[in-house]
Amino acid sequence: MKKNIPKSPLHAFSAWNQDDVRRSLGLQRLRTSALLQEWLQAQSSPTKAVEERILFLREYLIDNVEFWNEDELKFKFLGPFMQIVNFDDDQRFRAFTQRKLQAVVQTAKGETIRIGGTVDFMIATGRVEPREPFFFLHEYKKERGSSDDPLAQVIVEMLAARTLNGDNAPMYGCYIVGRNWFFLVLEGSNYAVSDAFVATQDDIYQIVAILQATKRYVKARVDAMQD
């Protein structure tokens, strides 16, 4: 993923909001998209052992989500929960956390700017360093009382990744606010965002199905790259 990035001022991922995304980058939000709806309708048939694991983690989250800080949420829930899907069982791609990402992108006015920062979680090719990213997850614990904009931040991360990949393929992402999971697709200059999937409710089973579909999508992309 490392490329020669001009040393122009860096526009950090954490500084973006949805107005910036629309005005500066020309990205427009749609109410929905066919790709998003197909993704959200993913099917899954978990084994009894997996169902028991999901139920345990849901109950654990119910009891603690209001009290955990960000690191506790990651360590005690998100890590074990993402392991249900296990993005690391294919030698060609894996999950990476807290990795740097930078790219030069074009603004709506045709200018170029440098965007970058540290990514919470991404699925990308590579073993030691991420190379081609395909899916991003942005975790943010607080459910209220913050001026941060996790949706805008993950969109800008996805745009940077698409630029580095050198194609215009759709990018998939998710951001988490407390117990609520929001899935989104960036396609061309448009993006669409799901309603909340609530991990303390039965939605948690569909969250697993969506993540499993994500793994299948990444595998298909990597297979196509090697043809």
C-alpha positions in Angstrom: 0.0 0.0 0.0 3.0 2.3 0.4 3.3 4.8 -2.5 5.1 8.0 -3.1 2.8 10.6 -1.6 3.6 14.2 -2.2 4.3 16.1 1.0 1.4 18.5 0.7 -0.7 19.3 3.8 -2.4 16.3 5.2 -6.2 16.4 5.6 -6.7 13.9 8.5 -9.5 11.4 8.3 -10.6 12.4 11.8 -11.2 16.0 10.7 -13.9 15.3 8.0 -17.6 15.7 8.4 -20.5 15.0 6.0 -20.6 18.6 4.7 -16.9 18.3 3.8 -17.5 15.0 2.0 -20.3 16.6 -0.1 -18.8 20.0 -0.8 -15.1 19.2 -1.1 -15.1 15.7 -2.5 -18.4 15.8 -4.5 -19.7 12.6 -2.9 -23.5 12.4 -2.7 -25.5 10.4 -0.3 -28.3 8.2 -1.7 -31.2 6.8 0.3 -30.3 3.3 -0.8 -28.5 1.3 -3.5 -28.9 -2.1 -5.1 -25.5 -3.1 -3.9 -26.2 -2.1 -0.4 -29.6 -3.9 -0.3 -28.0 -7.1 -1.8 -25.3 -7.0 0.9 -27.7 -6.4 3.8 -29.9 -9.4 2.7 -27.0 -11.8 3.1 -28.0 -15.3 4.3 -26.3 -17.4 7.0 -26.7 -20.8 8.5 -24.6 -20.8 11.7 -23.8 -24.0 13.5 -25.1 -24.5 17.0 -21.6 -23.7 18.4 -21.6 -20.4 16.5 -25.1 -19.5 17.6 -24.1 -20.1 21.2 -21.0 -17.9 20.8 -23.1 -15.1 19.2 -25.7 -15.3 22.1 -23.0 -15.2 24.7 -21.4 -12.1 23.2 -24.8 -10.4 22.8 -25.6 -10.9 26.4 -22.1 -9.7 27.4 -22.6 -6.6 25.3 -26.1 -5.9 26.8 -24.6 -6.0 30.3 -21.6 -3.8 29.6 -21.9 -1.6 26.5 -23.0 1.5 28.6 -19.9 1.2 30.8 -17.0 0.1 28.6 -14.6 2.6 27.3 -13.4 2.4 23.6 -10.5 0.0 24.3 -12.7 -2.3 26.5 -15.3 -2.5 23.8 -12.7 -3.4 21.2 -10.9 -6.0 23.4 -13.9 -7.6 25.1 -16.5 -7.6 22.4 -15.3 -6.6 18.9 -12.2 -8.8 18.8 -14.0 -12.0 19.9 -17.0 -11.1 17.7 -15.0 -10.5 14.5 -13.2 -13.8 15.2 -16.5 -15.6 14.5 -16.1 -14.7 10.8 -12.2 -15.0 11.0 -11.0 -12.9 8.1 -7.5 -14.3 8.6 -8.1 -17.9 7.5 -7.1 -17.1 3.8 -3.4 -16.6 3.3 -4.0 -13.9 0.7 -5.9 -11.4 2.9 -6.5 -10.6 6.5 -7.7 -8.1 9.1 -5.4 -5.2 10.0 -5.9 -2.8 12.8 -4.5 0.6 13.6 -2.6 0.9 10.3 -1.7 4.1 8.4 -3.3 5.0 5.1 -2.7 7.9 2.8 -3.7 8.9 -0.7 -3.9 11.8 -3.0 -7.5 12.4 -4.2 -9.2 14.8 -6.4 -11.7 17.3 -5.1 -14.9 18.4 -6.6 -13.1 21.4 -8.1 -10.4 19.3 -9.8 -7.7 20.0 -7.2 -5.7 17.4 -5.5 -5.3 17.0 -1.8 -3.6 14.5 0.5 -5.8 12.6 2.9 -4.7 10.1 5.5 -4.7 8.8 9.1 -4.9 5.7 11.1 -7.5 3.2 10.2 -9.3 1.3 13.0 -9.9 -2.0 11.0 -9.5 -3.0 7.4 -9.6 -6.2 5.4 -6.8 -6.1 2.8 -4.4 -8.3 0.9 -1.0 -8.8 2.4 0.4 -10.5 5.5 2.8 -8.1 7.0 1.5 -4.8 5.5 -1.9 -4.1 4.0 -1.8 -3.7 0.3 -5.2 -3.6 -1.5 -8.0 -2.8 1.0 -11.6 -3.9 0.4 -13.6 -3.3 3.6 -13.3 -0.8 6.4 -14.7 -0.8 9.9 -14.7 2.4 12.0 -15.4 1.9 15.7 -16.7 4.7 17.9 -18.0 4.0 21.3 -20.1 7.0 22.3 -23.7 6.9 21.5 -24.3 10.6 22.1 -22.6 13.9 23.0 -19.8 14.0 20.4 -19.0 16.3 17.5 -17.1 13.6 15.7 -18.5 12.2 12.5 -17.7 8.5 12.1 -19.7 8.2 8.9 -17.7 10.9 7.1 -14.4 9.4 8.4 -15.0 5.9 7.1 -16.2 7.3 3.7 -13.0 9.2 3.3 -11.0 6.1 4.3 -12.8 4.1 1.6 -12.2 6.8 -1.0 -8.4 6.8 -0.1 -8.4 3.0 -0.4 -10.2 3.0 -3.8 -7.6 5.6 -5.1 -4.7 3.4 -3.9 -6.3 0.3 -5.5 -6.2 2.1 -8.8 -9.7 1.1 -9.9 -13.3 2.3 -9.4 -14.7 -0.8 -7.9 -17.3 -0.4 -5.1 -16.0 -0.1 -1.6 -17.7 -1.5 1.5 -17.6 -0.2 5.0 -19.2 -0.1 8.4 -19.1 2.2 11.4 -20.2 1.3 14.9 -21.7 3.7 17.5 -22.0 1.8 20.7 -24.4 -1.1 20.1 -25.4 0.2 16.6 -23.8 -1.0 13.4 -24.2 1.0 10.1 -23.2 -0.5 6.8 -22.3 1.5 3.7 -21.3 1.2 0.1 -19.3 3.7 -1.9 -20.0 3.4 -5.6 -18.7 6.0 -8.0 -19.4 9.4 -6.5 -22.4 8.1 -4.5 -22.7 6.3 -1.2 -25.6 4.8 0.7 -25.9 3.9 4.4 -28.1 1.3 6.1 -30.3 1.8 9.1 -28.8 0.7 12.4 -28.4 -3.0 13.1 -28.5 -3.3 16.9 -26.0 -5.8 18.3 -27.9 -6.1 21.6 -30.9 -7.5 19.7 -31.5 -10.3 17.2 -29.9 -8.0 14.6 -26.6 -9.5 15.8 -27.3 -12.6 13.7 -27.7 -10.6 10.6 -24.6 -8.6 11.3 -22.7 -11.9 11.3 -24.3 -12.9 8.0 -23.3 -9.5 6.5 -19.7 -9.9 7.6 -19.6 -13.5 6.2 -20.9 -12.1 2.9 -18.1 -9.5 3.1 -15.5 -12.3 3.4 -16.9 -14.0 0.4 -16.8 -10.8 -1.6 -13.2 -10.1 -0.7 -12.3 -13.7 -1.6 -13.9 -13.3 -5.0 -12.1 -10.0 -5.6 -8.8 -11.6 -4.7 -9.5 -14.6 -6.9 -10.3 -12.2 -9.8 -7.0 -10.3 -9.3 -5.1 -13.6 -9.7 -6.8 -14.7 -12.9 
